[in-house]
Every structure is written in C-alpha cells, then in structure tokens.
Amino acid sequence: MRAFIKGHQLIREKFYLSDIDGISNIRQVDEHEMIFESSYEDWYILEHTRLVYDDNYRFRVIYSWNGDKLQIVENHHETKIIT
C-alpha cells in the first residue's frame, strides 16, 4: 500500500484487503495518542494508537464495523526495535 499525509488526513492508494483508495482522518488526542478514522465499502474503522514509556512501546486498539455491526476488535502491543 502506498500512502501519504496531507494535513490531518492519511491518503491511501488501497485500503486493507481492498482495491479501494480513500482517506483516513487523523485526530491528535495528546502528545502520545492519535486516532485514525476510516470508512470504505461497508466498513467503518476506528484505530487508537498510543505511544508509552518514552515512545518505546506502542499500544493499538482497532474497532471494525461492517454495516452497523461490530465485527472485529484488535489489541496490539508493539515494541520499538532499534537496529
């Protein structure tokens, strides 16, 4: 997927598991958290990303609705790797 930032939006050539291009709106909650909000086809996606412990760890929660039904809830815990 190719993507770029334009203002407070992430412009994507393709969404996840789709050939549809589109826009994700980005909201900054505070200096460590942002929210991506996307919709394409019948999907509405809300992704919260929070950086913790001096930005060495990332916690993400992703909610995905298909139509009006919550279909997928994901929790990710990621570690920053410096090479």
PDB file as gemmi writes it, atoms N, CA and C in Angstrom:
CRYST1    1.000    1.000    1.000  90.00  90.00  90.00 P 1                      
ATOM      1  N   MET A   1       0.844  -1.176   0.000  1.00  0.00           N  
ATOM      2  CA  MET A   1       0.000   0.000   0.000  1.00  0.00           C  
ATOM      3  C   MET A   1       0.886   1.234   0.000  1.00  0.00           C  
ATOM      4  N   ARG A   2       0.576   2.168  -0.857  1.00  0.00           N  
ATOM      5  CA  ARG A   2       1.240   3.469  -0.851  1.00  0.00           C  
ATOM      6  C   ARG A   2       0.311   4.456  -0.174  1.00  0.00           C  
ATOM      7  N   ALA A   3       0.909   5.290   0.698  1.00  0.00           N  
ATOM      8  CA  ALA A   3       0.110   6.265   1.430  1.00  0.00           C  
ATOM      9  C   ALA A   3       0.954   7.500   1.706  1.00  0.00           C  
ATOM     10  N   PHE A   4       0.275   8.630   1.922  1.00  0.00           N  
ATOM     11  CA  PHE A   4       0.980   9.853   2.290  1.00  0.00           C  
ATOM     12  C   PHE A   4       0.071  10.717   3.153  1.00  0.00           C  
ATOM     13  N   ILE A   5       0.696  11.600   3.926  1.00  0.00           N  
ATOM     14  CA  ILE A   5      -0.023  12.508   4.818  1.00  0.00           C  
ATOM     15  C   ILE A   5      -0.283  13.825   4.085  1.00  0.00           C  
ATOM     16  N   LYS A   6      -1.515  14.315   4.216  1.00  0.00           N  
ATOM     17  CA  LYS A   6      -1.890  15.622   3.668  1.00  0.00           C  
ATOM     18  C   LYS A   6      -2.746  16.310   4.730  1.00  0.00           C  
ATOM     19  N   GLY A   7      -2.135  17.264   5.435  1.00  0.00           N  
ATOM     20  CA  GLY A   7      -2.855  17.921   6.523  1.00  0.00           C  
ATOM     21  C   GLY A   7      -3.133  16.932   7.639  1.00  0.00           C  
ATOM     22  N   HIS A   8      -4.411  16.781   7.994  1.00  0.00           N  
ATOM     23  CA  HIS A   8      -4.817  15.843   9.035  1.00  0.00           C  
ATOM     24  C   HIS A   8      -5.456  14.594   8.439  1.00  0.00           C  
ATOM     25  N   GLN A   9      -4.980  14.226   7.248  1.00  0.00           N  
ATOM     26  CA  GLN A   9      -5.531  13.042   6.588  1.00  0.00           C  
ATOM     27  C   GLN A   9      -4.412  12.156   6.065  1.00  0.00           C  
ATOM     28  N   LEU A  10      -4.667  10.861   6.113  1.00  0.00           N  
ATOM     29  CA  LEU A  10      -3.780   9.874   5.515  1.00  0.00           C  
ATOM     30  C   LEU A  10      -4.453   9.426   4.219  1.00  0.00           C  
ATOM     31  N   ILE A  11      -3.827   9.712   3.099  1.00  0.00           N  
ATOM     32  CA  ILE A  11      -4.374   9.345   1.791  1.00  0.00           C  
ATOM     33  C   ILE A  11      -3.781   7.988   1.424  1.00  0.00           C  
ATOM     34  N   ARG A  12      -4.639   7.005   1.151  1.00  0.00           N  
ATOM     35  CA  ARG A  12      -4.185   5.643   0.851  1.00  0.00           C  
ATOM     36  C   ARG A  12      -4.574   5.262  -0.574  1.00  0.00           C  
ATOM     37  N   GLU A  13      -3.658   4.592  -1.262  1.00  0.00           N  
ATOM     38  CA  GLU A  13      -3.999   4.091  -2.593  1.00  0.00           C  
ATOM     39  C   GLU A  13      -4.918   2.886  -2.504  1.00  0.00           C  
ATOM     40  N   LYS A  14      -4.754   2.080  -1.457  1.00  0.00           N  
ATOM     41  CA  LYS A  14      -5.624   0.924  -1.239  1.00  0.00           C  
ATOM     42  C   LYS A  14      -5.839   0.742   0.249  1.00  0.00           C  
ATOM     43  N   PHE A  15      -7.051   0.369   0.606  1.00  0.00           N  
ATOM     44  CA  PHE A  15      -7.322   0.027   1.993  1.00  0.00           C  
ATOM     45  C   PHE A  15      -7.010  -1.446   2.217  1.00  0.00           C  
ATOM     46  N   TYR A  16      -6.971  -1.830   3.469  1.00  0.00           N  
ATOM     47  CA  TYR A  16      -6.670  -3.202   3.863  1.00  0.00           C  
ATOM     48  C   TYR A  16      -7.641  -4.182   3.213  1.00  0.00           C  
ATOM     49  N   LEU A  17      -7.102  -5.182   2.537  1.00  0.00           N  
ATOM     50  CA  LEU A  17      -7.885  -6.225   1.860  1.00  0.00           C  
ATOM     51  C   LEU A  17      -8.890  -5.655   0.855  1.00  0.00           C  
ATOM     52  N   SER A  18      -8.511  -4.582   0.184  1.00  0.00           N  
ATOM     53  CA  SER A  18      -9.416  -3.948  -0.764  1.00  0.00           C  
ATOM     54  C   SER A  18      -8.604  -3.254  -1.854  1.00  0.00           C  
ATOM     55  N   ASP A  19      -9.212  -3.029  -2.995  1.00  0.00           N  
ATOM     56  CA  ASP A  19      -8.593  -2.242  -4.056  1.00  0.00           C  
ATOM     57  C   ASP A  19      -9.120  -0.808  -4.074  1.00  0.00           C  
ATOM     58  N   ILE A  20      -9.884  -0.454  -3.056  1.00  0.00           N  
ATOM     59  CA  ILE A  20     -10.481   0.882  -2.950  1.00  0.00           C  
ATOM     60  C   ILE A  20      -9.458   1.863  -2.378  1.00  0.00           C  
ATOM     61  N   ASP A  21      -9.316   3.039  -2.992  1.00  0.00           N  
ATOM     62  CA  ASP A  21      -8.475   4.083  -2.413  1.00  0.00           C  
ATOM     63  C   ASP A  21      -9.342   4.932  -1.489  1.00  0.00           C  
ATOM     64  N   GLY A  22      -8.706   5.726  -0.652  1.00  0.00           N  
ATOM     65  CA  GLY A  22      -9.503   6.542   0.243  1.00  0.00           C  
ATOM     66  C   GLY A  22      -8.676   7.337   1.223  1.00  0.00           C  
ATOM     67  N   ILE A  23      -9.390   7.899   2.191  1.00  0.00           N  
ATOM     68  CA  ILE A  23      -8.800   8.829   3.157  1.00  0.00           C  
ATOM     69  C   ILE A  23      -9.113   8.352   4.572  1.00  0.00           C  
ATOM     70  N   SER A  24      -8.090   8.432   5.430  1.00  0.00           N  
ATOM     71  CA  SER A  24      -8.282   8.230   6.865  1.00  0.00           C  
ATOM     72  C   SER A  24      -8.075   9.569   7.547  1.00  0.00           C  
ATOM     73  N   ASN A  25      -9.035   9.995   8.332  1.00  0.00           N  
ATOM     74  CA  ASN A  25      -8.886  11.220   9.106  1.00  0.00           C  
ATOM     75  C   ASN A  25      -8.049  10.924  10.346  1.00  0.00           C  
ATOM     76  N   ILE A  26      -7.180  11.870  10.714  1.00  0.00           N  
ATOM     77  CA  ILE A  26      -6.288  11.703  11.853  1.00  0.00           C  
ATOM     78  C   ILE A  26      -6.631  12.754  12.898  1.00  0.00           C  
ATOM     79  N   ARG A  27      -6.837  12.298  14.141  1.00  0.00           N  
ATOM     80  CA  ARG A  27      -7.065  13.219  15.256  1.00  0.00           C  
ATOM     81  C   ARG A  27      -5.969  13.015  16.290  1.00  0.00           C  
ATOM     82  N   GLN A  28      -5.373  14.079  16.735  1.00  0.00           N  
ATOM     83  CA  GLN A  28      -4.345  14.033  17.766  1.00  0.00           C  
ATOM     84  C   GLN A  28      -5.024  14.216  19.112  1.00  0.00           C  
ATOM     85  N   VAL A  29      -4.952  13.210  19.989  1.00  0.00           N  
ATOM     86  CA  VAL A  29      -5.578  13.284  21.310  1.00  0.00           C  
ATOM     87  C   VAL A  29      -4.679  14.069  22.260  1.00  0.00           C  
ATOM     88  N   ASP A  30      -3.413  13.689  22.314  1.00  0.00           N  
ATOM     89  CA  ASP A  30      -2.400  14.396  23.094  1.00  0.00           C  
ATOM     90  C   ASP A  30      -1.052  14.095  22.452  1.00  0.00           C  
ATOM     91  N   GLU A  31       0.032  14.404  23.130  1.00  0.00           N  
ATOM     92  CA  GLU A  31       1.343  14.234  22.503  1.00  0.00           C  
ATOM     93  C   GLU A  31       1.712  12.774  22.269  1.00  0.00           C  
ATOM     94  N   HIS A  32       0.965  11.838  22.863  1.00  0.00           N  
ATOM     95  CA  HIS A  32       1.296  10.417  22.732  1.00  0.00           C  
ATOM     96  C   HIS A  32       0.212   9.566  22.064  1.00  0.00           C  
ATOM     97  N   GLU A  33      -0.927  10.149  21.753  1.00  0.00           N  
ATOM     98  CA  GLU A  33      -2.018   9.344  21.194  1.00  0.00           C  
ATOM     99  C   GLU A  33      -2.655  10.023  19.996  1.00  0.00           C  
ATOM    100  N   MET A  34      -2.967   9.193  18.982  1.00  0.00           N  
ATOM    101  CA  MET A  34      -3.716   9.677  17.829  1.00  0.00           C  
ATOM    102  C   MET A  34      -4.763   8.634  17.437  1.00  0.00           C  
ATOM    103  N   ILE A  35      -5.759   9.107  16.721  1.00  0.00           N  
ATOM    104  CA  ILE A  35      -6.865   8.260  16.279  1.00  0.00           C  
ATOM    105  C   ILE A  35      -6.988   8.367  14.764  1.00  0.00           C  
ATOM    106  N   PHE A  36      -7.040   7.211  14.117  1.00  0.00           N  
ATOM    107  CA  PHE A  36      -7.312   7.149  12.680  1.00  0.00           C  
ATOM    108  C   PHE A  36      -8.760   6.709  12.512  1.00  0.00           C  
ATOM    109  N   GLU A  37      -9.492   7.402  11.653  1.00  0.00           N  
ATOM    110  CA  GLU A  37     -10.890   7.083  11.384  1.00  0.00           C  
ATOM    111  C   GLU A  37     -11.054   6.907   9.879  1.00  0.00           C  
ATOM    112  N   SER A  38     -11.495   5.707   9.477  1.00  0.00           N  
ATOM    113  CA  SER A  38     -11.599   5.388   8.051  1.00  0.00           C  
ATOM    114  C   SER A  38     -12.940   4.735   7.760  1.00  0.00           C  
ATOM    115  N   SER A  39     -13.394   4.911   6.533  1.00  0.00           N  
ATOM    116  CA  SER A  39     -14.564   4.162   6.071  1.00  0.00           C  
ATOM    117  C   SER A  39     -14.400   3.903   4.576  1.00  0.00           C  
ATOM    118  N   TYR A  40     -14.706   2.681   4.196  1.00  0.00           N  
ATOM    119  CA  TYR A  40     -14.658   2.281   2.792  1.00  0.00           C  
ATOM    120  C   TYR A  40     -15.545   1.061   2.633  1.00  0.00           C  
ATOM    121  N   GLU A  41     -16.086   0.916   1.413  1.00  0.00           N  
ATOM    122  CA  GLU A  41     -17.068  -0.123   1.141  1.00  0.00           C  
ATOM    123  C   GLU A  41     -18.082  -0.101   2.285  1.00  0.00           C  
ATOM    124  N   ASP A  42     -18.342  -1.209   2.963  1.00  0.00           N  
ATOM    125  CA  ASP A  42     -19.289  -1.220   4.085  1.00  0.00           C  
ATOM    126  C   ASP A  42     -18.590  -1.171   5.438  1.00  0.00           C  
ATOM    127  N   TRP A  43     -17.294  -0.837   5.460  1.00  0.00           N  
ATOM    128  CA  TRP A  43     -16.509  -0.863   6.687  1.00  0.00           C  
ATOM    129  C   TRP A  43     -16.329   0.528   7.278  1.00  0.00           C  
ATOM    130  N   TYR A  44     -16.374   0.598   8.607  1.00  0.00           N  
ATOM    131  CA  TYR A  44     -16.007   1.796   9.370  1.00  0.00           C  
ATOM    132  C   TYR A  44     -14.960   1.340  10.379  1.00  0.00           C  
ATOM    133  N   ILE A  45     -13.770   1.944  10.352  1.00  0.00           N  
ATOM    134  CA  ILE A  45     -12.640   1.521  11.179  1.00  0.00           C  
ATOM    135  C   ILE A  45     -12.227   2.675  12.085  1.00  0.00           C  
ATOM    136  N   LEU A  46     -12.051   2.377  13.369  1.00  0.00           N  
ATOM    137  CA  LEU A  46     -11.576   3.347  14.344  1.00  0.00           C  
ATOM    138  C   LEU A  46     -10.343   2.750  15.018  1.00  0.00           C  
ATOM    139  N   GLU A  47      -9.196   3.405  14.862  1.00  0.00           N  
ATOM    140  CA  GLU A  47      -7.933   2.884  15.392  1.00  0.00           C  
ATOM    141  C   GLU A  47      -7.307   3.906  16.345  1.00  0.00           C  
ATOM    142  N   HIS A  48      -7.118   3.492  17.598  1.00  0.00           N  
ATOM    143  CA  HIS A  48      -6.446   4.310  18.605  1.00  0.00           C  
ATOM    144  C   HIS A  48      -5.013   3.815  18.731  1.00  0.00           C  
ATOM    145  N   THR A  49      -4.037   4.706  18.606  1.00  0.00           N  
ATOM    146  CA  THR A  49      -2.624   4.360  18.742  1.00  0.00           C  
ATOM    147  C   THR A  49      -2.029   5.227  19.838  1.00  0.00           C  
ATOM    148  N   ARG A  50      -1.432   4.561  20.840  1.00  0.00           N  
ATOM    149  CA  ARG A  50      -0.830   5.283  21.967  1.00  0.00           C  
ATOM    150  C   ARG A  50       0.611   4.849  22.141  1.00  0.00           C  
ATOM    151  N   LEU A  51       1.522   5.828  22.201  1.00  0.00           N  
ATOM    152  CA  LEU A  51       2.933   5.568  22.469  1.00  0.00           C  
ATOM    153  C   LEU A  51       3.152   5.690  23.969  1.00  0.00           C  
ATOM    154  N   VAL A  52       3.877   4.708  24.553  1.00  0.00           N  
ATOM    155  CA  VAL A  52       4.100   4.698  26.000  1.00  0.00           C  
ATOM    156  C   VAL A  52       5.569   4.487  26.318  1.00  0.00           C  
ATOM    157  N   TYR A  53       5.928   4.779  27.551  1.00  0.00           N  
ATOM    158  CA  TYR A  53       7.287   4.593  28.074  1.00  0.00           C  
ATOM    159  C   TYR A  53       8.325   5.182  27.134  1.00  0.00           C  
ATOM    160  N   ASP A  54       8.321   6.501  27.070  1.00  0.00           N  
ATOM    161  CA  ASP A  54       9.249   7.254  26.208  1.00  0.00           C  
ATOM    162  C   ASP A  54       9.164   6.824  24.743  1.00  0.00           C  
ATOM    163  N   ASP A  55       7.976   6.476  24.303  1.00  0.00           N  
ATOM    164  CA  ASP A  55       7.696   6.069  22.914  1.00  0.00           C  
ATOM    165  C   ASP A  55       8.434   4.802  22.493  1.00  0.00           C  
ATOM    166  N   ASN A  56       8.815   3.961  23.453  1.00  0.00           N  
ATOM    167  CA  ASN A  56       9.463   2.684  23.141  1.00  0.00           C  
ATOM    168  C   ASN A  56       8.455   1.568  22.897  1.00  0.00           C  
ATOM    169  N   TYR A  57       7.216   1.776  23.310  1.00  0.00           N  
ATOM    170  CA  TYR A  57       6.158   0.793  23.113  1.00  0.00           C  
ATOM    171  C   TYR A  57       4.965   1.471  22.473  1.00  0.00           C  
ATOM    172  N   ARG A  58       4.224   0.679  21.703  1.00  0.00           N  
ATOM    173  CA  ARG A  58       3.024   1.208  21.054  1.00  0.00           C  
ATOM    174  C   ARG A  58       1.871   0.272  21.367  1.00  0.00           C  
ATOM    175  N   PHE A  59       0.757   0.857  21.778  1.00  0.00           N  
ATOM    176  CA  PHE A  59      -0.460   0.105  22.064  1.00  0.00           C  
ATOM    177  C   PHE A  59      -1.516   0.569  21.074  1.00  0.00           C  
ATOM    178  N   ARG A  60      -2.111  -0.383  20.359  1.00  0.00           N  
ATOM    179  CA  ARG A  60      -3.149  -0.038  19.388  1.00  0.00           C  
ATOM    180  C   ARG A  60      -4.402  -0.847  19.669  1.00  0.00           C  
ATOM    181  N   VAL A  61      -5.530  -0.188  19.559  1.00  0.00           N  
ATOM    182  CA  VAL A  61      -6.835  -0.841  19.628  1.00  0.00           C  
ATOM    183  C   VAL A  61      -7.564  -0.462  18.354  1.00  0.00           C  
ATOM    184  N   ILE A  62      -8.071  -1.463  17.650  1.00  0.00           N  
ATOM    185  CA  ILE A  62      -8.755  -1.224  16.379  1.00  0.00           C  
ATOM    186  C   ILE A  62     -10.151  -1.843  16.449  1.00  0.00           C  
ATOM    187  N   TYR A  63     -11.156  -1.020  16.165  1.00  0.00           N  
ATOM    188  CA  TYR A  63     -12.550  -1.465  16.107  1.00  0.00           C  
ATOM    189  C   TYR A  63     -12.994  -1.394  14.656  1.00  0.00           C  
ATOM    190  N   SER A  64     -13.610  -2.469  14.172  1.00  0.00           N  
ATOM    191  CA  SER A  64     -14.050  -2.516  12.771  1.00  0.00           C  
ATOM    192  C   SER A  64     -15.517  -2.930  12.714  1.00  0.00           C  
ATOM    193  N   TRP A  65     -16.331  -2.035  12.163  1.00  0.00           N  
ATOM    194  CA  TRP A  65     -17.748  -2.306  11.965  1.00  0.00           C  
ATOM    195  C   TRP A  65     -18.001  -2.594  10.491  1.00  0.00           C  
ATOM    196  N   ASN A  66     -18.810  -3.597  10.224  1.00  0.00           N  
ATOM    197  CA  ASN A  66     -19.284  -3.854   8.870  1.00  0.00           C  
ATOM    198  C   ASN A  66     -20.773  -3.571   8.891  1.00  0.00           C  
ATOM    199  N   GLY A  67     -21.173  -2.563   8.132  1.00  0.00           N  
ATOM    200  CA  GLY A  67     -22.555  -2.079   8.249  1.00  0.00           C  
ATOM    201  C   GLY A  67     -22.712  -1.474   9.627  1.00  0.00           C  
ATOM    202  N   ASP A  68     -23.700  -1.927  10.374  1.00  0.00           N  
ATOM    203  CA  ASP A  68     -23.905  -1.395  11.728  1.00  0.00           C  
ATOM    204  C   ASP A  68     -23.497  -2.395  12.807  1.00  0.00           C  
ATOM    205  N   LYS A  69     -22.757  -3.456  12.419  1.00  0.00           N  
ATOM    206  CA  LYS A  69     -22.374  -4.488  13.384  1.00  0.00           C  
ATOM    207  C   LYS A  69     -20.870  -4.497  13.618  1.00  0.00           C  
ATOM    208  N   LEU A  70     -20.491  -4.460  14.892  1.00  0.00           N  
ATOM    209  CA  LEU A  70     -19.080  -4.569  15.245  1.00  0.00           C  
ATOM    210  C   LEU A  70     -18.612  -5.978  14.901  1.00  0.00           C  
ATOM    211  N   GLN A  71     -17.615  -6.085  14.015  1.00  0.00           N  
ATOM    212  CA  GLN A  71     -17.165  -7.385  13.526  1.00  0.00           C  
ATOM    213  C   GLN A  71     -15.816  -7.814  14.091  1.00  0.00           C  
ATOM    214  N   ILE A  72     -14.893  -6.855  14.252  1.00  0.00           N  
ATOM    215  CA  ILE A  72     -13.531  -7.191  14.659  1.00  0.00           C  
ATOM    216  C   ILE A  72     -13.061  -6.187  15.707  1.00  0.00           C  
ATOM    217  N   VAL A  73     -12.450  -6.692  16.772  1.00  0.00           N  
ATOM    218  CA  VAL A  73     -11.781  -5.854  17.769  1.00  0.00           C  
ATOM    219  C   VAL A  73     -10.373  -6.413  17.930  1.00  0.00           C  
ATOM    220  N   GLU A  74      -9.374  -5.553  17.748  1.00  0.00           N  
ATOM    221  CA  GLU A  74      -7.981  -5.983  17.828  1.00  0.00           C  
ATOM    222  C   GLU A  74      -7.252  -5.176  18.897  1.00  0.00           C  
ATOM    223  N   ASN A  75      -6.348  -5.844  19.612  1.00  0.00           N  
ATOM    224  CA  ASN A  75      -5.436  -5.197  20.554  1.00  0.00           C  
ATOM    225  C   ASN A  75      -4.027  -5.587  20.158  1.00  0.00           C  
ATOM    226  N   HIS A  76      -3.161  -4.598  19.978  1.00  0.00           N  
ATOM    227  CA  HIS A  76      -1.775  -4.854  19.589  1.00  0.00           C  
ATOM    228  C   HIS A  76      -0.844  -4.189  20.599  1.00  0.00           C  
ATOM    229  N   HIS A  77       0.180  -4.914  21.016  1.00  0.00           N  
ATOM    230  CA  HIS A  77       1.243  -4.383  21.868  1.00  0.00           C  
ATOM    231  C   HIS A  77       2.533  -4.548  21.085  1.00  0.00           C  
ATOM    232  N   GLU A  78       3.186  -3.456  20.776  1.00  0.00           N  
ATOM    233  CA  GLU A  78       4.363  -3.500  19.904  1.00  0.00           C  
ATOM    234  C   GLU A  78       5.551  -2.845  20.599  1.00  0.00           C  
ATOM    235  N   THR A  79       6.749  -3.381  20.325  1.00  0.00           N  
ATOM    236  CA  THR A  79       7.985  -2.876  20.894  1.00  0.00           C  
ATOM    237  C   THR A  79       8.823  -2.242  19.814  1.00  0.00           C  
ATOM    238  N   LYS A  80       9.382  -1.084  20.115  1.00  0.00           N  
ATOM    239  CA  LYS A  80      10.277  -0.400  19.183  1.00  0.00           C  
ATOM    240  C   LYS A  80      11.613  -1.135  19.160  1.00  0.00           C  
ATOM    241  N   ILE A  81      12.090  -1.416  17.966  1.00  0.00           N  
ATOM    242  CA  ILE A  81      13.369  -2.100  17.783  1.00  0.00           C  
ATOM    243  C   ILE A  81      14.324  -1.143  17.100  1.00  0.00           C  
ATOM    244  N   ILE A  82      15.450  -0.914  17.716  1.00  0.00           N  
ATOM    245  CA  ILE A  82      16.465  -0.028  17.151  1.00  0.00           C  
ATOM    246  C   ILE A  82      17.609  -0.893  16.617  1.00  0.00           C  
ATOM    247  N   THR A  83      17.918  -0.715  15.345  1.00  0.00           N  
ATOM    248  CA  THR A  83      18.988  -1.525  14.757  1.00  0.00           C  
ATOM    249  C   THR A  83      20.238  -0.703  14.518  1.00  0.00           C  
TER     250      THR A  83                                                      
END                                                                             
